[in-house]
Amino acid sequence: MLRNVFLRLSSAGHPSFTPKFLAGMAMVATFTSAPQAQAQFFFFDDYRKPKYRQVPPPQPRHVKRTKRIEAAPAQAASPKKSKKPEAPEAEVADAPLYAVVSIDDQHVSIYGSNGLIERSDVSTGTADHPTPTGVFAIIQKERWHESNIYSGASMPFMQRITWSGVAMHTGQLPGYPASHGCIRLPNDFAERWFGRTKLGLRVVVSPTDIEPVLITHPNLPMPRYWSMTGTVAQRKPVQSAALSNETLAQFAAPTQVIANPIAYAIAEKAKAKADLKSSQQAESAAGDALELATRKAKESSATLKSAQSEFADAEDRMGWFGLIGNRPPPSPKAKFGNGIMKAITDFEAANTRLSEATRADALAKVELVEAKDALKRADDRTEALKARITEMGRRQETVSIFISLKDERLYVRQALRSVFDMPVTIADPSAPIGTHVFVAKPPAEGDKALRWSALTMPVEIPPPARVARGRRASMIETGSIGSAIPAESAAGALSRVQLTGEMLDQMSELVWAGASVIISDRGINHETGTGTDFIIETKH
């Protein structure tokens, strides 16, 4: 039968049947007519795993507006990098601080220090594969990424917000939720957004759209400013007859510079790097000194042993002559007069050498101990400077503060790693506090206080639950979002948290523009660990 099928296909000249495939079919036909014992094992030497072509996503033209963009027809994605469109001057000057994704509106809003920067349509997860709602942050970026869950599907300009498979990336936008949980973006917007973000940038995913409001509160940490020594100008001006000596001297005179936490961290890191170079040189010199002291101590020890042996021989000879010890003198004594004098001379010389060798050995041992201590001090200083460089590098990154009602604890993370945590007291702990995100904006011109925006997450009600009533079951109708759970206001949530002066002082050294404070009923999510920021899923 297979032989007949093969003959019909080969005679039809079907374009998808290559010569190798036809040869393989001929082998199948031959083996099927052979005895079973002879047709059990065969294979094609040139078999290769089939490759699946990824269908390129459509790339709708991005328009900066609030209403939904209609899905554009599919276009082939060019492998070359597209030219980055020019953005308005206000957008270039205003760096993104956080993003708010609205599942109900299917759009994402990007906010900076001056408010809304841009808004774009998105496509989030379906009902079977929903996009989780809550507070997230960008924890990984890859320009060209292939999914390790969905058969290597292409995910250009991928920005991950969870390690469990949720990311923002270029994808098809049909105008409704259609993904497996990711947040699909138009290609032009995804590329532009990718180029302007950095790790740690806050992403809030909400069931409905929420807009930030300005807020001031004593429990929102204020940045600490450092007074640092600097210079009036970075470069001394060329000397001119028009400038007096007093004016020229001002450019070299040290002055006090007030530095914010980021500027302080940058300056301290640069200073630590410069100090590290000299410290490493000192450490190398201390190592050479220790090597010399070790060699000197070994030589002095050997000299001392030789002097001790020589003295012992001279002492025995003196004893043999009865000059020391209890040995009786030889008889007749006069016969050994020259030998006695030589024994006395040798003994005195050996005793002198022993004393000198003992002092030299003791001094060498002291120098060896000092050399070891000097090397340890140099090594400790080098390690401290390396730790300082690491710390000051971390301090330049975005800081996140999480206050959990469930854990009654305050957590601080920076550069996607834990910095410290401590217990915190929250008033009326039995009452829900909601989930609130506070993001810091740069101070206004001429001011030193950060400006804070507050976002309050909508309260999500559990989905309808099936309840058995006798032999029949009915659905208890509830909405997905509502007010069944009392919601605390952002200011009310801050007022319930009792922060100590120590907490505020430690936070003030780290907070700057982009910093966030999160207050929630929830505890630490299981995904929050090394290489992540705080992840707080809000669906109840």
Beta strands, then each sheet from edge to edge (+ up, - down):
strand 1: 96-102
strand 2: 107-112
strand 3: 115-121
strand 4: 134-137
strand 5: 140-142
strand 6: 158-160
strand 7: 167-170
strand 8: 183-185
strand 9: 202-206
strand 10: 213-215
strand 11: 226-231
strand 12: 254-259
strand 13: 399-404
strand 14: 409-414
strand 15: 417-423
strand 16: 425-426
strand 17: 435-441
strand 18: 451-456
strand 19: 465-469
strand 20: 472-476
strand 21: 497-498
strand 22: 516-520
strand 23: 536-537
sheet 1: 3+ 2- 1+ 9+ 4- 23+
sheet 2: 5+ 6- 7+ 8+
sheet 3: 10+ 18- 17+ 22- 13- 14+ 15-
sheet 4: 11+ 12-
sheet 5: 16+ 21-
sheet 6: 19+ 20-
end
